[in-house]
Amino acid sequence: MLTFDDAYVSDWVGADSLFEKYGAKATFFVTHLHHLDSSDYAGLAFLQGRGHEIGCHGLTHADPIAYMDSAGIRAYLVNEVDAALSIMREKGFEMRSFAFPFGNYTDELCDSIHARGLFMRGADYNKTDIFHRKLRPFDELDIFLTKKDQSLATAMGIDSVYNNTMALIAPGIERCRRDSLALVVYAHRISPSGGEYSVHPALIDSILSAGSARGVRFPIFSNR
């Protein structure tokens, strides 16, 4: 499952032909809704019309933990979750999934969002740390959907900042084929120009090609 965060709508629309090449679908978790203009919403509508999923990433990308520490869970749900869902649904988008900004959540917040009928996505990081441990191949990580009714999944970043190469990603794709699981990954921009929070189209192409060669599907996030 390929997922993308924030509001890089022009990048996402530009990559549609790459997804189409492999019959793949993706999920785009949108935030900063008040900064989107009519062309952005038109681009999101185009993507939804092409069979991709538009999901919710909060109204302003506020950190859930910091927001709840300051104002409480009810304020976060009303101002960041419900407000965003209302805006997007009024504009004709089917909102079935929610990605936590910064990957942060609590059990209570998960329960509240699950009660709204949404599938949820967290985030993981595969960076080297102070102990200089090596990056691990994706088949060794807890970033798979294992049950059709699983409401919360953790995704691994594939932006350039994480340095996750195809050599690390490919074992995860193979595990999808072998064990009938769904591997969940996320990125932000799709651009050959570089930048920490961007993924090169060539890496997306390699992932799609490797999956297609193994008979792996690329469904939207809410497709269980």
KOLPASE-656487 format. One record per residue (C-alpha): residue in one letter; z, y, x. Coordinates in steps of 0.5 Angstrom, whole numbers, plus 500, padded with zeros to 3 digits. Layout:
BEGIN
aZYX/...
This chain:
BEGIN
m500500500/l498506503/t502513501/f501520503/d506525502/d507533501/a501537499/y495536504/v490535498/s483537501/d485532507/w486527501/v480528497/g476528504/a478521505/d476518498/s469516501/l473512507/f478509501/e471507497/k468504503/y473498502/g475499495/a482501497/k486506493/a492510495/t498514492/f499521494/f506524493/v506531491/t511537492/h511544493/l508545486/h509552486/h504553492/l499549489/d493553486/s487551481/s483548487/d489543489/y490541482/a483540481/g483535487/l489531485/a485530478/f479528482/l483523486/q487520480/g480520476/r478515482/g483510481/h488513486/e496515484/i499521484/g506521485/c512525485/h515528491/g520533488/l519540486/t520544493/h521538498/a529539498/d533534502/p536530496/i543529500/a544536502/y542539495/m547534492/d552536497/s551543495/a550543487/g551536485/i546530483/r545533476/a542540479/y538536483/l535531478/v534537473/n531542478/e527538483/v526531479/d525533472/a522540473/a516537478/l515531473/s514536467/i509540471/m505534473/r505531466/e503537463/k497538467/g495531465/f498527471/e501520470/m507520474/r510513475/s513513482/f517518486/a518518494/f525521496/p524527501/f526526508/g527519505/n534520503/y537518497/t544515494/d545509490/e547513484/l541518485/c536511485/d540509479/s538516475/i531516478/h530508476/a533510469/r527515468/g522509469/l520511476/f518506482/m521509488/r519510496/g524511501/a522512509/d523509515/y522511522/n520506528/k521511534/t524509541/d531511541/i536513546/f537506548/h529506550/r528500545/k521498544/l517499538/r517493534/p511490530/f511491523/d512484521/e519485523/l521491519/d524491512/i518495509/f515490504/l515489497/t518482496/k518482488/k514485483/d519488479/q522491485/s524498484/l525501491/a521500497/t522503504/a515505508/m514506515/g511512518/i504512521/d503519523/s502520530/v509522531/y511515530/n506512535/n505506531/t498503533/m494498530/a497493535/l504494531/i501495524/a496488524/p502483524/g504486518/i498486515/e497479517/r504477514/c501480507/r496475507/r501469509/d507471505/s503474499/l508481500/a506488500/l507492506/v508500505/v506505510/y506513509/a503519512/h502526511/r495529513/i489525514/s485529520/p482528527/s485534529/g491531531/g498534530/e505530529/y505529522/s497527521/v494520521/h487520524/p482517520/a480512525/l487509524/i486509517/d479505517/s482500522/i488498517/l483498511/s478494516/a483489518/g486488511/s479487508/a478482513/r484478511/g483479504/v488484503/r488488497/f490496497/p493497491/i497504488/f504504489/s506503482/n502497481/r506491481/
